[in-house]
Amino acid sequence: MNGFRIPVGDWATAIVDFITATGGGFFDAVRAIFGGFYDAVDWALATPPFWVVILFFVALSVWARGWIFGSGAAIGLVLIAGLDQWGNAMDTLALTLVAATIAIAISIPIGIWAARSNAASAVIKPVLDFLQTMPAFVYLIPAIILFRIGVVPGIVATIAFSLAPGVRLTELGIRGVDREVIEAGHAFGSSPGRILRQIQLPLAKPTIMAGVNQVIMLSLSMVVISSMVGAGGLGGDIVQALSRIDVGLGAEAGLAVVILAILLDRITASLGASGQRLWPFRATRQADSAEAESDAPDADPSDSDRATEPARV
């Protein structure tokens, strides 16, 4: 086009170079924190005997979904161990839990801010659109430059990729709370913070938990891409199988990813449902208490007058 070109790539390179030159200490600190967090979670999952970890997840599955799902979880985890993918599966699970935890810790406060401020929502939504539509491989380029090869670039790329659903569903849940309920809280003199804690967040909890579930699922879907920067885990075997056209290895690693995905999805979905059952119980108990106070017989004014009269001799 006659030499016409917008140098977006040059601008992006200049921005990354500037960030690298001025924030080296900050990114080294982030690398150390994220790396230490991952090492701790990976140690907790990989160090005990595999049957201890299986018993833990089976107990969690039984508590969340019942004995049928617990039995299925036991079969699936034993199958992962039988496929000789236990170590890789625990590495992948550790990366998923670390990235999802950080993404949730970032997304929920941002979602609350967006729900309480229209101006903030107008700024945040285009950023989320950008994060969701940008190809996931692109996140790896600045992550490698800023954090070098290893598991930390994979965590950072996974956080950027999975952040948007947590923000969107948190905002949607809070904005979806009935206005009459909020106005009733204002009428009784509740502060905005108390309304958020005791009215909006409890009523929005099912939607927020759906966002948490999506954050975890998107984090797990990044395992293959993260392995390309040295994250390892099941994604490493999948990439190796792809390069060698090894159908067997790809099938084993892919099956292990599917089992982990089903396990995490059902457990997190059950946590949201259990919270939905608990909050109405709390609200009903508070309503019953208020009704009991309103049904209490009113004191007779004459009784109070007699009580305040001086005693006659």
Buried (B, 14 or more C-beta within 10 A) or exposed (E): EEEEEEEEEEEEBEEBEEBEEEEEEEBEEBBEEBBEBBEEBBEEBBEBEBEEBBBEBBEBBBEBBEEEBBEBBBEBBBBBBEBEBBBBBBBBBBBBBBBBBBBBEBBBEBBBBBBBEEEBBEEBBEEBEEBBEEEBEEBBBBBBBBBBEBBBBBBBBBBBBBBBBBBBBBBBBBBEBEEEEBEEBEEEEBEEEEBBEBBBBBBBBBBBBBBBBBBBBBBBBBBBBBBBBBBBBBBBBBBBBEEEEBEEBBEBBBBBBEBBBBBBBBBBBBBBBEBBEEBEEEBEEEEEEEEEEEEEEEEEEEEEEEEEEEEEE
